[in-house]
Amino acid sequence: MDKINLVWLKRDIRTQDHEPLHLAEQHNLPYLILFIFEPLIIQYPDASPRHLQFQYHCIKEMNETLYSFGHKVHVFYGDAIHIFEFLTQKYEVKNIFSYQETGLNHTFERDKKLKLFFQSKGIQWQEIQKAGVQRGSLYVREKWQENFQGYVDKPAINNTFSSEKTILLTHNPFELPFYLQNNLQNYPSQYQPAGEKYAWKYLTTFVKERGIKYMQSISKPQESRYHSSRLSPYLAWGSLSIRQVYQTVIQSENYVRYPRSYEAFISRLWWQSYFIQKLEKKPNYETNCIQPAFEDIPFGQDEVKLNAWKKGKTGIPLIDACMRCLHSTGWINFRMRAMLVSFLCHYLEIDWKLGMYHLAQLFLDYEPGIHYPQFQMQAGVSGNPIIRAYNPIKQSKEKDPDAIFIKKWLPELSLLPKELIHEPWKISSIEAKMYNFSLEKDYCNPIIIPEKADFTLLKKLWKIKKLIKSNKPEIKQE
Ligand SMILES: Cc1cc2nc3c(=O)[nH]c(=O)nc-3n(C[C@H](O)[C@H](O)[C@H](O)COP(=O)(O)OP(=O)(O)OC[C@H]3O[C@@H](n4cnc5c(N)ncnc54)[C@H](O)[C@@H]3O)c2cc1C
């Protein structure tokens, strides 16, 4: 049997600044690179075809680069343990190099089982920390900060590939099933293009020009599409490392010329890793309120309202435009994400747990470490001292005053003047005739009129917050 090493790619599909690939290349044995589409992950309620499509196309592009070195990423479909059983029957596997996976409990549990399996076979599994985050750690803020800074300050790895280290599998019994392969081959053009090459294009244009207006555009649904970095899917699936982005930005001329924008951007890279670390410490953020005192708040379950929100048919133009834009492209900016959650939980008074997987599936950049803490923060159930209920009409008038974003995603409103478009239920019968518009026929009645919301649950949330602040014992009875 051939003695080999394995490199297991997960959310790190790239050829450069990749430590597991570097370690494999330094070793004297040949190595096989693999990626597994796991039913465990695919069938989890946060997953969606767009995530798989993005990954699949990242791998495809990576293989174009690896081809000239005789290497390739072998794609498997099945339970990780079965695939490693197969590979260890075929080869004498000595080492497995991978990044430490961060995320939810089901992959953590899988890894615990795999560790035992590898131990039983005498295989060394070397897992490298990602951006200073420690998996399942007893997190200490200072330690994480030190880890993160140490990581971004180190030179990025220049990966090289030598063809004599190649192992290619001739027969793969765990190939992607035909139906899945067919689905993944499609890549809707409305999504950001996948892969390292495009990731660098986005990064370069952001540093050279797009990011100059980062701060003044970040909250606006239309302007942010251009001036925000748009690096989130590339960071979430690993086409770029945090270090590559960090170093490219701080070494750029514009970092010195426009510090307000680029410093603000750098702080978000820091948050990214910070939030991922927090979820590692408490993976139950996915299912439980960060502040347990909020667990008993009687959030609603109204299916009609929930479905209207999910489909972008609430009758509130900015809310619907954001949701439909997400359905189509997989991306909206931070403020609009926050507003969608705040509208669900504070205006419609629906349980945050009923909305979180829906957005996870729609986000092309879904990253559990950011998603769950942010979702809870906007739902007001985290430990944050402030609860924000974004008024969707105020947001609409302030952030999309000319309704450019709304008109793009709600073409049925495109003939209305900007003065009427933000609250179409206020259109008088004369105006309706003038614009040949019928609220019921052309659009829909609002499921709630924002200015009439009574915020019963929000008031409860605030009451508990105040009790927590003053540390009163009756908090348990709320
Ligand atoms: C309810 C909710 C859910 C979210 N879910 C996700 C998610 O699943 N995946 C995701 O990448 N972002 C998530 N975000 C954070 C943020 O909205 C996106 O990172 C951002 O809009 C991505 O666009 P960008 O790359 O242009 O961001 P930029 O502003 O250019 O930021 C650069 C990078 O920093 C990180 N970042 C930005 N904002 C934050 C933040 N507030 N907290 C932590 N890291 C941040 C991201 O990796 C981002 O790509 C969520 C926000 C909210 C309110």
The ligand as a Gaussian input file, in Angstrom:
#p B3LYP/6-31G(d) Opt

LIG

0 1
 C      -28.882000      39.197000      11.251000
 C      -27.507000      39.243000      10.621000
 C      -26.959000      38.089000      10.118000
 C      -25.679000      38.120000       9.535000
 N      -25.175000      36.951000       9.031000
 C      -23.961000      36.967000       8.432000
 C      -23.435000      35.775000       7.862000
 O      -24.053000      34.707000       7.907000
 N      -22.223000      35.849000       7.249000
 C      -21.502000      37.021000       7.191000
 O      -20.400000      37.033000       6.603000
 N      -21.983000      38.134000       7.749000
 C      -23.172000      38.168000       8.357000
 N      -23.661000      39.334000       8.902000
 C      -22.771000      40.504000       9.009000
 C      -22.759000      41.500000       7.856000
 O      -24.048000      41.886000       7.515000
 C      -22.039000      40.945000       6.627000
 O      -20.776000      40.423000       6.994000
 C      -21.777000      42.027000       5.596000
 O      -22.976000      42.614000       5.201000
 C      -21.078000      41.380000       4.394000
 O      -20.810000      42.301000       3.402000
 P      -19.321000      42.794000       3.102000
 O      -18.418000      41.642000       2.908000
 O      -19.391000      43.810000       2.029000
 O      -18.972000      43.476000       4.496000
 P      -17.868000      44.513000       4.915000
 O      -18.554000      45.583000       5.671000
 O      -17.029000      44.912000       3.783000
 O      -17.018000      43.696000       5.996000
 C      -15.919000      42.853000       5.676000
 C      -16.059000      41.534000       6.363000
 O      -16.093000      41.700000       7.774000
 C      -16.986000      40.744000       8.347000
 N      -18.085000      41.477000       9.008000
 C      -18.758000      42.548000       8.538000
 N      -19.679000      42.951000       9.428000
 C      -19.592000      42.113000      10.468000
 C      -20.267000      42.012000      11.712000
 N      -21.221000      42.866000      12.062000
 N      -19.921000      41.018000      12.548000
 C      -18.943000      40.141000      12.239000
 N      -18.262000      40.196000      11.082000
 C      -18.574000      41.166000      10.209000
 C      -17.500000      39.875000       7.203000
 O      -16.680000      38.748000       7.088000
 C      -17.339000      40.794000       6.018000
 O      -17.213000      40.122000       4.809000
 C      -24.944000      39.331000       9.490000
 C      -25.525000      40.504000       9.997000
 C      -26.795000      40.473000      10.556000
 C      -27.392000      41.735000      11.079000

